[in-house]
Amino acid sequence: MRADGWRARFAEARREDAEVSAGSVWRSLRAALRADADELSRRFHHKCAYCESRMRHVSHAHIEHYRPKSRREFEHLMFDWGNWLLSCGICNEEKWADFPQRSGAPLLLNPADEDPAPHLAFAGPHVRGVTERGCKTVELVQLDRQPLRSERASWLTCVDALLLLWVQTADQEVRRECRQHLVWALQDDAPYAGMTRAYLRRKCPRLASPPTRRARLPAGERQGRIRALLEHYGAELAKLG
């Protein structure tokens, strides 16, 4: 496996220079890691594992080490896929080498292995921790930073407009399309899905928490279709609002 070769390369570099950093070896391998970064991006739906922003909206994608490679106790995990997350540059820089623990257990949530929902509470686009781990995660990666709140608020405006049109319009085809878009908005590949699920569970729990699992809806150009739909019905939505 390639990872074994990279570990051997790091071990050799350390033998030659006891002070060589994990970061310097990582930087020397960035070109070789590109295919892995692309696959990681695909698995995370091209969204930051922490803040759920799409990479192209905030920065280039980063392979984030959940347990920081810059700390000696975690160097052996530098090339372990299970220690990798996709992260935007801002979350990556905010977290950096911080990895608080209590009694050996991580306080930072790992979005790849656990559901953050029990630890976080959304009030519109604002988010806060409701457990110690949730509070520490919000603090470490600045999940309630203003630019991020603005992006989440913009998406919630679209969700609200879809809800309004779905409930109020007499056009059954438009109602069907709005409902389909709202169902898609609950999926992991939709924008800010964690916030959207929390919001729709309050607004329309039967839609957000169906008794049986729904078939996955394709994303395609769905966000463009949502924008076009809402622009087309802009005057009607203004009256309904």
KOLMARPA-857472 format. One line per field, with one value per residue (C-alpha): residue number from 0; y, z, x. Coordinates in pm, 1 decimal, always signed. Each point is the difference from the previous one (the first is absolute). Layout:
resi c(NUM_...) .
py c(Y_...) .
pz c(Z_...) .
px c(X_...) .
This chain:
resi c(0_1_2_3_4_5_6_7_8_9_10_11_12_13_14_15_16_17_18_19_20_21_22_23_24_25_26_27_28_29_30_31_32_33_34_35_36_37_38_39_40_41_42_43_44_45_46_47_48_49_50_51_52_53_54_55_56_57_58_59_60_61_62_63_64_65_66_67_68_69_70_71_72_73_74_75_76_77_78_79_80_81_82_83_84_85_86_87_88_89_90_91_92_93_94_95_96_97_98_99_100_101_102_103_104_105_106_107_108_109_110_111_112_113_114_115_116_117_118_119_120_121_122_123_124_125_126_127_128_129_130_131_132_133_134_135_136_137_138_139_140_141_142_143_144_145_146_147_148_149_150_151_152_153_154_155_156_157_158_159_160_161_162_163_164_165_166_167_168_169_170_171_172_173_174_175_176_177_178_179_180_181_182_183_184_185_186_187_188_189_190_191_192_193_194_195_196_197_198_199_200_201_202_203_204_205_206_207_208_209_210_211_212_213_214_215_216_217_218_219_220_221_222_223_224_225_226_227_228_229_230_231_232_233_234_235_236_237_238_239_240) .
py c(+0.0_+355.7_+98.6_-255.4_+155.4_+348.4_-117.8_-155.9_+326.6_+191.2_-249.6_+31.4_+380.1_-13.6_-234.5_+243.2_+299.6_-49.1_+350.8_-35.8_+89.4_-201.9_+311.9_+26.3_-362.1_+51.7_+306.2_-194.9_-257.1_+236.7_-76.7_-374.3_+54.9_+183.6_-308.7_-76.0_+357.6_-24.7_-324.1_+149.9_+299.9_-229.1_-193.8_+320.3_+136.0_+273.1_+158.1_+82.0_-270.5_+262.2_+301.0_-168.7_+280.1_-102.9_+31.0_+236.4_+245.6_+37.2_-147.8_-286.3_-339.7_-113.6_-349.1_+64.9_-226.7_-50.3_-95.3_+259.3_-129.7_+282.7_-161.9_-274.9_-235.8_-1.6_-7.2_-370.4_+86.8_+250.0_-231.9_-184.9_+55.8_-30.6_+309.9_+212.5_+245.8_+247.9_+351.2_+353.6_+214.3_+210.4_-291.9_-164.1_+311.8_+63.6_-351.4_-36.1_-224.2_+26.7_-330.4_+32.6_-316.6_-96.5_-321.9_-99.8_+49.2_+265.0_+308.0_+93.0_-162.0_-225.7_+54.7_-310.3_-235.6_+155.4_+201.6_+358.1_+71.1_-99.4_+238.1_+308.4_+223.1_+232.4_+315.7_+104.6_+37.3_+20.3_-308.1_-71.9_-301.8_-176.9_-244.8_+52.4_-155.1_+210.0_+320.4_-86.4_-80.6_+328.1_+183.4_-185.3_+40.9_+316.2_-155.8_+311.8_+247.5_+281.7_-82.4_-355.2_+119.3_+218.6_-296.7_-213.3_+281.9_+33.4_-370.6_+14.9_+276.3_-244.0_-275.2_+236.9_+107.0_-364.0_-71.8_+297.4_-83.4_-367.2_+79.5_+294.5_-52.8_-161.4_-141.6_-370.1_-41.5_+286.3_-149.2_-331.4_+167.9_+203.2_-309.1_-188.9_+284.6_+9.2_-375.0_+38.6_+284.9_-257.0_-214.4_+11.7_+140.0_+304.3_+333.6_+22.3_-320.6_-13.2_+342.3_-73.5_-325.6_+175.1_+278.8_-225.8_-230.9_+299.0_+139.9_-321.3_-309.4_-241.5_+104.0_+2.9_-326.6_-247.4_-342.8_-178.3_+85.0_+193.1_-77.2_+229.4_+288.1_+105.5_+345.4_+78.4_+368.5_+12.2_+321.7_+176.6_-139.5_+120.1_+350.2_+6.4_-120.1_+260.7_+277.5_-100.9_+14.2_+302.3_+227.4_-269.2_-72.1_+369.2_+4.0_-322.7_+125.8) .
pz c(+0.0_-70.9_+362.8_+108.5_-240.0_+132.6_+358.8_-95.3_-164.4_+315.7_+217.8_-222.2_+12.2_+378.9_+20.3_-209.3_+201.7_+339.5_-18.9_-336.4_+33.7_-112.0_-178.9_-218.2_-112.7_-62.4_-216.1_-207.3_-79.3_-90.5_-371.4_+68.9_+233.5_-255.5_-104.4_+366.4_+57.1_-299.4_+131.0_+347.6_-155.0_-182.9_+316.9_+191.3_-285.7_-59.8_+333.2_+306.6_+262.1_+274.0_-137.8_-303.1_-236.6_-354.3_-72.7_-293.2_+221.4_+262.5_-100.2_-156.5_+156.0_+275.0_+127.3_+367.2_+259.9_+273.7_+236.0_-99.1_-181.0_+154.2_+343.9_+61.8_+159.2_-321.5_-264.3_-60.9_-120.5_-261.8_-292.7_+149.7_-201.7_+319.0_+137.3_-305.9_-44.2_-275.6_+135.1_-132.2_+57.9_+267.3_+220.2_-55.9_+112.0_+295.5_+135.4_-97.2_+258.1_+269.6_+113.5_+351.0_+189.3_+327.4_+163.3_-335.4_-193.3_-274.5_+62.3_-368.3_-193.0_-289.5_-274.4_-186.5_+287.3_+203.3_-37.4_+120.2_+38.6_+370.5_+83.1_-195.9_-6.4_-284.7_+35.1_-359.2_-137.5_+349.9_+162.4_+356.5_+189.6_+237.2_+134.8_+106.2_-326.0_-205.1_+172.8_-50.4_-368.3_-65.6_+175.9_-168.7_-360.7_+51.1_-132.4_+82.9_-181.1_-178.1_-366.8_+60.5_+164.4_-303.7_-236.9_+217.3_+22.7_-378.7_-39.4_+266.7_-200.5_-291.2_+227.3_+143.2_-348.8_-109.1_+309.9_-64.4_-365.1_+80.1_+255.1_-168.1_-376.6_-174.0_-278.2_+81.2_-225.5_+176.2_+337.1_-105.5_-115.3_+320.7_+214.1_-196.6_+46.2_+373.5_+28.3_-181.3_+236.4_+281.9_-171.9_+86.8_-341.1_+40.3_+136.7_+377.6_+45.3_+378.5_+44.7_-255.8_+170.4_+337.0_-154.3_-189.3_+298.9_+177.3_-298.2_-148.6_+196.7_-219.4_-300.5_+186.3_+192.1_-222.3_+144.4_-277.9_-173.4_-324.6_-324.4_-58.3_-238.8_-248.8_+47.7_-361.2_-63.2_+275.8_+162.3_-334.5_-47.4_+348.4_-73.5_-334.1_+161.3_+275.4_-244.1_-224.0_+293.1_+163.4_-34.7_+133.7_+290.5_+87.7_+22.9_+199.6_+236.2) .
px c(+0.0_+112.4_-54.2_+260.0_+249.3_-74.5_+43.3_+332.6_+104.4_-87.5_+188.6_+307.2_-16.7_-22.4_+299.2_+203.6_-115.6_-162.4_-147.3_-172.1_-367.0_-298.5_-122.4_+309.8_-34.3_-372.1_+69.2_+252.0_-272.1_-283.9_+13.8_-14.5_-296.2_-214.2_-197.9_-72.0_-114.0_-234.7_-150.3_-38.5_-175.4_-241.4_-83.8_-71.6_-214.8_+260.6_-95.3_+208.2_-54.7_-25.7_-190.8_-166.1_+104.1_+73.3_+369.2_-34.3_-189.8_+271.2_+337.1_+186.4_-66.5_+235.2_+68.6_-59.2_+155.8_-258.6_+281.2_+262.0_+306.3_+206.8_-27.4_+251.6_-252.1_-204.1_+274.5_-59.7_-352.3_+117.4_-77.7_-296.9_-317.0_-205.3_+173.8_-79.1_-285.2_-73.2_+32.5_-21.3_+306.2_-171.3_-107.0_+337.7_+185.7_-230.5_+47.4_+367.1_+175.3_-266.2_-142.1_-146.2_-77.1_-158.6_+118.5_+150.6_-327.1_-15.0_-212.1_+2.8_-285.5_+97.3_-261.9_+117.4_-74.3_-280.8_-316.5_+65.5_-374.6_-30.1_+285.9_-109.5_-308.4_-94.7_-208.7_-42.9_+354.3_+155.0_+149.3_+105.4_+119.0_-237.7_+257.6_+359.7_+119.2_-238.8_+113.7_+365.7_-54.1_-183.5_+283.8_+287.3_-108.1_-207.4_-321.8_-201.3_+228.6_-179.7_+79.8_-120.0_-321.1_-65.4_+33.2_-226.5_-256.1_-1.8_-76.5_-273.6_-166.1_-25.0_-134.4_-262.5_-107.8_-35.3_-210.5_-224.1_-51.6_-60.6_-270.2_-170.2_+4.0_-297.0_+218.0_+42.0_+303.4_+176.9_-94.7_+149.5_+321.9_+32.3_-47.1_+263.2_+249.2_-71.8_+54.7_+331.6_+96.4_+1.7_+264.7_+369.1_+92.9_-227.2_+129.4_+30.1_-197.4_+46.6_-156.5_-273.3_-100.4_-23.1_-208.2_-240.6_-47.4_-152.1_-191.3_-139.5_+103.2_-197.0_+206.4_+331.5_-49.3_-187.2_-90.2_+193.0_+323.6_-39.7_+176.8_+294.5_-64.9_+268.8_+151.8_+80.3_-66.3_-259.8_+119.1_-25.6_-350.9_-96.9_+125.4_-182.5_-323.7_+13.7_+86.1_-291.1_-243.9_+164.4_-304.6_-235.1_+233.5_+11.6_-380.2_-9.9_+267.5) .
